[in-house]
Each structure stands twice: as C-alpha cells, then as structure tokens.
Amino acid sequence: MFKDIPVDVGVIYEGERIRRNDMQIELGGPSIKEKFELARVKSMDEIEDGKVTIIGPDIKDMKEGGVYPLGILVEAAGAKIDQGLEGVIERRIHGYMNFIEGFMHLNQRYDIWMRLSKKSFQKGLNSFDYIGRVLHRLFKSELPIIEKVQITFFTDPAKVSELFPDAMQAYETRDAKARGLKDEEVDKFYGCVLCQSFAPTHLCVITPQRYSNCGAISWFDGRASASIDPKGPVFAIERGELINAEKGEFSGINEAVKKRTLGEVNKVWLYTAFDHPHTSCGCFEAVSFYIPEVDGFGVVNRSFKGVTVNGLPFSTLADSTAGGRQVDGFHGMSIEYMRSSKFLAADGGWNRVVWLPKEVKTRVKDFIPADLVDKIATEETAQSTDALKAFLREKSHPVVARWTEEAPVAEEVAQLEAVAEEGAMMQVATAATLPIVAGGFKIILKDAKIYAKKVIIRSMKSEKSQG
Ligand code: SF4
C-alpha cells in the first residue's frame, strides 16, 4: 500500500493474532505496569505535520522476544477539531496499527498490548518511524478533518513512568465530562463495530449510561465520531421504542444488533447480565461474573494478576465471555460503567456486587453506596467462595437476604431431588451457544434451554471421601 513501508498495510491484516513464539517483540501487555496511548488536540502552530519522534530504544535496538514499556502520544490539529475529539482520534490508533502486516494491537488507553511478528521484522519493519508514518497517513486520509498530526513513541521506561499519571488524569477528565446525562434524555445511541475483526458478532452499544466495553468511547465520543466519519466504525442508532425500562431493552438497539451481526444476535438488554446480556469482544476493561454460591457478582479487571474468588484468573473468565457471544451471567464491560446508576441495575446493581479487586474498589469507591463499601469483599478479605460466604454473612451484605434455607446435606452425599410434580421437567440450564462434542462431530445448540426430570447435586468432597 505504501512504497516506503517494508510491509503491506491494509484492512485484511486486522484481527491478525501473533503468538508468543512468532513475536519479535512485545510492547505493553500484562507484564508491563505502566503503558499508555493518548491523543491530544493542539493548535496548528504547535504541530509539525508528519513528525515522528522516538524517545528511548527503537525496535531494532530491542532484544528478540523482549517485552518493553511503551507510550504513544498522537497530537493533532485542524480548524474544525477540538478536545471533544481526542477520544475518537485515540481509539483509531487501535484500528490503524492493526492494518499493518504482522503488527497486533490489543486493548486501549493504559491497557495497550502490542506484538510485532518476526516475519515483519525480517521484512524490514525495524523502526517506530515506519509505524508513525503509517499512522500519520491513515489519520490524514481517514479523518480529513485532521490537518496536521505528529506522533511520539516513548520506550524509555523513565519517560513512560513520568508521563503515565498525566495520561491517567486525561482519561479521568474525559470520562467525568460524560457523566450526568441519562439514557432517557437522548434519542440516539451509538454503535461501534471496530472490534468485529476479532469478534465478528460483537457490536458495542454506547449510551450515556453504558460506556463502551473498552472504556475508551463515551456517548459523546460516539456522537463526535459518527458526525465526522459517518461511514466509519462508529454509527448512530435510533433509540426507538422503550420495550423494557428495567432491563434496558430498546427496539432501535435490537434492530441495529440484528443487522450488524447478520442475525447472530437478536436482542441486547443493556442493564443486566442475564438472558440477553451485552456481547463481549475481547478488549473489555473488566468482566463481571456471576457467583452462584452466593447469588452475587464479582468484577475483575484486566490488570488484576491473581485469581478471583472463584479460583479463576481474569484470562480464563475473559476467554469464557469473549468472542461476540451472549453468555448468561457474564459480560465484558468498562470500569466507567460501574460509575453509572444503570450498572447491573436490573440484577440489583451494587446490592448484588460481592467481590472486587482492591484496586478497582478504590477506583470506583465514590460511586458505591456508602453503606455497601465495607460489605464488598476483595482479594484481601476473601480468597474462596466459602470465605466469601462467611464474609458476606458477617457483614450482612444484601445478597444474604436472597439466600434461601441451606440445601439439605446428607452426611456423606449431598443429594437434592427436585421434581415439581410427577413427570414434570425442570429447566436446568440456558446458553446462547452450547457446543457438544461427540462421536467425532461438534454439535452447536443455539439459544439452548436444557430440561431435566431430576437434578442431582453431589458434593465433590463427599465423592472423593467415598472413593
Ligand atoms: S470495545 Fe466496543 S467501543 Fe471499544 S473499540 Fe471495541 S467495539 Fe468499539
């Protein structure tokens, strides 16, 4: 596509995955604490159009297989752009970098994670200068409203650390501006399909009270993006008729998801994790997960390093919810959504949240009802569901009132036989997509509901002691 760039550049490379064994270098990612990408709008005289600066070691100076910190600063100017477009410009970094053959960009803001393949490095992609040139050209051609753009890559760890707090402050200022507006006060929502290259049936519905899953696009950013680039990945969705206020079902959203997912998803309920939850792509900031043992929800963010209260790390929970699916009880979301009064509103909102990493709890503390703050466990106060149960009971968390009498437990085997009436069938499971592998075939049940005549629940401990 560009003669002076040693590798190809085009939409066909979007969604390309680069495995650890194939990578030349990794930039940011889970093992690097401080990393960022940030867009700033400046005045015309502050920007030197096309300038690319590298502060710290360049790609060719990095060790094969090495992992490095990275900060990217995109500074743009134009007679018709202002700071309200910074979020829109910043999110395009993800798409444009993924156009580069052998370059993978995941996530956003302070969570960025990139890999360059050995193959592209061997073809000559050995400098951030090439990547900067690609970004410059794509910004100018895809968003002509940008008249000048300069790009700086920071790989010097000290410089990344120095600038990291400024970037975090810039995100917070942007997010704070978008708070206050309510879903019922607008007649348009926005949709984003930027992540369909990784999750073809995913569409983010962005409303004033439900931030995008990646946490990088507010309703205001959606509006700005759709107005400057109506044919781009972000588009307006007519709100339509309100079908269910509690669950957050709107006819306009249902029509849009049906159309944009080619019929794979027919309905999305915005404010619940059950039945028709919002789909999840792969670059969500956090996952909310149902904990059946206590009938409550946990939330875990991408940078949480340990295992959650149910014994699973973020990566496993993310794999179980990602890919554009609707998974009952699980969904990817932004941290900003936790600051919304619609956060899991149909499921009980904060009254149903029982576990959070301490770091997330600190970040959203001002948005948790004051009487609940100490009733929500963290990795420091509950490391297992048994410990969580005891913690919630001791603190009189509101979910405790939902617990019915303990199931009768026999001495050796806990067996529950529940048959509502002779011959009646009970619904025991639902799933948007349920794969069954048998006899060399994979059978996929869509929108499955499974019924059984009898349900037997056995304690695994008891089974072990029996064996
Ligand atoms: S997570 Fe959603 S809003 Fe963010 S880039 Fe992906 S599709 Fe767009």
Boltz pocket constraint, residues with backbone or C-beta under 6 A from the ligand:
constraints:
  - pocket:
      binder: B
      contacts: [[A, 91], [A, 192], [A, 193], [A, 194], [A, 195], [A, 196], [A, 202], [A, 203], [A, 204], [A, 212], [A, 213], [A, 214], [A, 215], [A, 216], [A, 217], [A, 281], [A, 283], [A, 284]]
      max_distance: 6.0
